[in-house]
Amino acid sequence: MSKLTHKFTYGYYILTALKKSEDLETRDKDYIAAGTVNWVSQVSFSPEIISVSVGQKSDLNETIDYSEYFTLHLLSEDHKEYVKKFGIKSTIEDNKINGVPFKKQNDQAIVEDTLGYITCKVVKSQNVGDHTVYFGEVVNEEVHKDKQALCTMQLPSEYTKDKAEI
């Protein structure tokens, strides 16, 4: 393993995906997955496309495949606790994901009290190693706060190869 890749800097984001229950034969409730991600990049201006890397064994991976959409929520230093809260399997209770309020809007799960969010339609995905890279065209965005985004320089990542294999 490279000694330098862990020194790359990234932002911290909460990624959500929602698949409506009427589109699933085996569920009577919407299926929602959420998790912390930091391998994100804009890859095109026109159309505006971003890429995000998701562990192949993640519920997020499966839910994005089913829904063909994902929503990326930007975090600030005020949201440091969200990084760990969403670094585990998601629990949905009382309109909260892992204890954080969210709402359903435009068939997406929107985490409240973030800097804002970007919703993307998947235009391509590629399995690479132990992750899937999704390329999504921006279809909607909303800015909530104008603050500096949280990055790995402020909170070093605890994500390691062994955690990707869980």
N, C-alpha and C positions, 0 to 999 in steps of 0.2 A: 504494500500500500504506500502511496506517495506520502512523503513527509510534509508536503506543501499544500495539498488539497484542503486539509482541515483549516488552513489559514485564509482560504478564500472568504470574501465577505458577501453576505446575502441579507435580504430583508426577512422579516418574519411575517407570516400570513396565516390566516385561518381559511382553509378551503372547505367549501360545503357543496353537496350535491343532493338533489331530491328527485325521487321517482314517484310520480303520482300512483296512488293505490289502484285506480281504475285501469292503469296500464300493466298491472302485475296480477297474474292469475292466482298467486298463492298468498296475497296479503289483503287485509281489509283496511290498513292504514298506510299513509304515505311512508316511504322508506327514506330516511335521512341519514347521511353520513357526513362527518366533519373531522378535520384533523389539522394539525400544525404542519406547514410546509415552508421551505425556504429556498428551494431550487426553482426560481421563477425568473423569466426574462421576457422582455418585449422583443419580438423577432421580425416584425414588419410594421411599417407605417400605414400602407394602403394595400389591402385592408389592414386595419389595426389588429395584429395577432400577437398573443402572448403564449409562452410555453410554461408548463408546470410539470414537475417530475413527481410521480406518486408511486410509493412502494407497491409492487404487484400483489402482495398479500393483504393489502389494506381494503377495508370495506369501501373506502372512497373510490378505489380503482373500479370495483364492480359497479358501484352506483353511477359513476360517471359514464361507464360503458352503457348502462341501461338508459340513462336520462339524456345523454349526449350534450349535456350542459354542465358547467361548474361555475361557482361564484367564489371569487378571491377577495378576502377582507383584509384591508391594510391595518396594521397595528402601530401604536406609538409606545413610547416608554411607559405610559400609563397602563399598558396592557401586558406587562411582563408575565403576570400570573397566567394569562391565557395560553402562553407557549406550553406550559406544563399541563394545564387543564385539557387542552386539545391534543396533547401528545399521547393520549390513551384512547382506548375504545370508547366511542361515543355512547352516552346515555341520554335519552330524550325523556324528560318528565316535566310536566306543568309548564309547557312552552319555554323550556330551557334545554340547552344542549350543554352537558357537563356543568350545570349550574349557572350558565350564562344565558340571559334572555335572547330569544330570537323570534322572528315572525316569518310567516309564509307570504311571499309576495312574488307575483308573476311566475308561479310554479318553482320558486327557489326558496331555500332556507337562508334568511338574512340575519346574521348575528348583529345584535344591536350594540350601540356604544362603541363603534370602531371609527377609524378615520374615514372610512367609506368602503365601497366595494365595486368590483367589476364582475359582471356576468358575461360568460363566453359560451358560444356554441362551438362544440368540438368540430374541427375541420379535418383533423388527422390525429392519429395516435401511433406510437411506435414503441414496442417493447425493446428496452435496451438494458441488458444486464438484469438486475433485480428490481428495476423500476419501469414504469410506463411513462413516456413523455407525451403529454397531451398538448396539442396546438389548438388554441381556441380564438375564434374571432370575437372581438368585443361587441356585444349587442346592447349592453346597458351599463351605466355606471352612475354612482351617486357619491358625492363628497359630503361628509358629515362634519369634519373638523379639519382645520389647516394647521397641522403640527408636523414635526419631524417624525418620519417613520422609524420604527424599531429595527435595528440590524444586529448582526452577529458580533459586531465590534462592541456593542453595548451589553450583549448577553451571549457569551460564547455558546455555540450549539452543543447539545449533548447527544445529538443523533449520530449513531455509529453503525458500522456494518452489521454488528450483531443485532442491533435493534431493527434493522431493515429485514432481517430474516425471521422475525417473530410473526 
